[in-house]
Amino acid sequence: MIDKKIAKLINEQVNKEMYSAYLYLDFANYYEAEGLDGFANWYQVQAKEEMDHALMMRRYLIDNGVRVTFDVIDKPDKALKDAEAPLKAGYEHEQYVTSLINNIYAEAFAIKDFKTMQFLDWFIKEQGEEEKNAEDMIRKFELFGHDAKGLYALNQELAARVYAPSATGPAM
């Protein structure tokens, strides 16, 4: 059994990861409506990864005797005024998620919950990758996205992204 405060924080994070999936599906909807199916694909894959994260955390709680509870998933509230807006909102969101996971880790460290710290190590590394990917998307858009041919090429690149469940993450 894990500490009640840690269990509560991880349970909250399960719900926030589900919100992340919902947010990224909203971004995919925006891009579909704009005719940018590659961008939509990228965010659909991202949404699946976020659901994987939620399921990994859910499994960790269950395996440690904690009953998981789900909250209402808030409606995404990001204003998507142009094709760059979801990219910037996605980067900000990943920074926020990183701060949440770091907070859980800090709480686990404070009570010497080494098992949870070890579990969270993968998520900390993953968040570094998530932030880098989001930042790279913005950089590529700034370089190529304002030119029709560049936007087309970038859209094609993003269309090639394929969902692959994590083989290295915590067991689901």
C-alpha positions in Angstrom: 0.0 0.0 0.0 1.3 3.4 -0.8 0.9 6.6 1.2 -2.6 8.2 0.9 -1.3 11.6 -0.2 0.9 10.0 -3.0 -2.1 7.8 -4.0 -4.3 10.9 -4.2 -1.8 12.8 -6.3 -1.3 9.9 -8.7 -5.0 9.4 -9.0 -5.4 13.1 -9.9 -2.7 12.6 -12.4 -4.6 9.7 -14.0 -7.4 12.2 -14.6 -5.1 14.9 -15.9 -3.5 12.5 -18.4 -7.0 11.6 -19.6 -7.7 15.4 -20.0 -4.4 15.6 -22.0 -5.8 13.0 -24.4 -9.0 14.9 -24.6 -7.1 18.2 -25.3 -5.0 16.6 -28.0 -8.1 15.1 -29.7 -9.5 18.6 -29.7 -6.4 19.8 -31.4 -6.8 17.0 -33.9 -10.4 18.1 -34.5 -9.2 21.6 -35.2 -6.6 20.5 -37.7 -9.1 18.1 -39.5 -11.4 21.1 -40.0 -8.5 23.1 -41.4 -7.6 20.3 -43.9 -4.3 19.5 -42.1 -4.7 15.8 -41.7 -1.0 15.2 -40.9 -1.2 17.6 -38.0 -4.4 15.9 -36.9 -2.7 12.5 -37.1 0.2 13.7 -35.0 -2.2 14.8 -32.2 -4.3 11.7 -32.5 -1.2 9.6 -31.8 -0.3 12.0 -29.0 -3.8 11.5 -27.5 -3.3 7.7 -27.5 0.1 8.1 -25.7 -1.6 10.2 -23.0 -4.2 7.6 -22.5 -1.4 5.0 -22.2 0.1 7.2 -19.4 -3.2 7.3 -17.6 -3.5 3.5 -17.8 0.0 3.0 -16.6 -0.7 5.1 -13.5 -4.0 3.5 -13.0 -2.4 0.1 -13.0 0.3 1.2 -10.6 -2.4 2.3 -8.1 -4.4 -0.9 -8.5 -1.3 -3.0 -8.1 -0.7 -1.2 -4.8 -4.1 -1.7 -3.4 -5.5 1.7 -4.3 -9.0 2.1 -5.7 -8.9 4.5 -8.6 -11.6 7.1 -9.0 -12.4 9.1 -12.2 -13.4 12.8 -12.2 -15.2 14.7 -14.9 -13.0 15.6 -17.8 -13.1 19.3 -18.4 -13.9 20.6 -21.9 -10.7 21.9 -23.6 -10.7 25.6 -23.3 -7.8 26.6 -25.6 -8.5 29.3 -28.2 -7.4 27.9 -31.5 -7.2 31.0 -33.7 -4.7 29.7 -36.2 -2.6 26.6 -37.1 0.2 27.6 -34.7 -2.1 28.0 -31.6 -2.5 24.3 -30.9 1.3 23.8 -31.1 2.0 26.5 -28.5 -0.9 25.4 -26.3 0.5 21.8 -26.5 3.9 23.0 -25.4 2.5 24.9 -22.5 0.4 21.9 -21.5 3.4 19.6 -21.5 5.3 22.0 -19.3 2.3 22.0 -16.9 2.2 18.1 -16.9 5.9 18.1 -16.2 5.4 20.3 -13.2 2.6 17.9 -11.9 4.8 14.8 -12.2 7.7 16.6 -10.6 5.5 17.5 -7.7 4.4 13.9 -7.2 8.1 12.9 -7.3 9.0 15.5 -4.8 6.3 14.3 -2.4 7.4 10.7 -2.8 11.0 11.7 -2.2 10.0 13.6 1.0 8.6 10.4 2.5 11.2 8.1 1.0 8.7 6.3 -1.2 11.4 4.8 -3.4 9.1 2.5 -5.2 7.0 5.4 -6.4 10.1 7.4 -7.3 11.3 4.5 -9.4 7.9 4.2 -11.1 7.9 8.0 -11.8 11.5 7.9 -13.3 10.1 6.8 -16.6 7.5 9.6 -16.7 10.1 12.2 -15.9 12.2 11.1 -18.9 9.1 10.9 -21.0 8.1 14.4 -20.1 11.5 15.6 -21.2 10.8 14.0 -24.6 7.3 15.4 -24.7 8.5 18.9 -24.1 11.2 18.6 -26.7 8.8 17.2 -29.3 6.3 20.0 -28.7 9.1 22.6 -28.9 10.4 21.1 -32.1 6.9 21.2 -33.6 6.7 25.0 -32.9 10.2 25.5 -34.4 9.4 23.6 -37.5 6.1 25.5 -37.9 7.9 28.8 -37.5 10.5 27.8 -40.1 8.2 26.2 -42.7 4.5 26.7 -41.8 4.0 30.1 -43.2 4.9 29.0 -46.7 2.3 26.8 -48.5 4.9 24.3 -49.8 6.6 24.2 -46.5 3.3 23.7 -44.7 2.4 20.9 -47.1 5.8 19.1 -46.5 5.4 19.5 -42.7 1.9 18.1 -42.9 3.1 15.1 -44.9 5.9 14.5 -42.3 3.4 14.6 -39.5 1.0 12.3 -41.3 3.7 9.6 -41.2 3.7 9.3 -37.4 2.5 5.9 -36.2 1.2 5.0 -32.8 3.3 2.5 -31.0 2.6 1.5 -27.4 5.5 2.0 -25.1 7.6 -1.1 -24.7 9.8 0.5 -22.1 7.3 2.2 -19.8 6.0 1.0 -16.5 3.9 -2.2 -17.0 0.2 -1.7 -17.8 
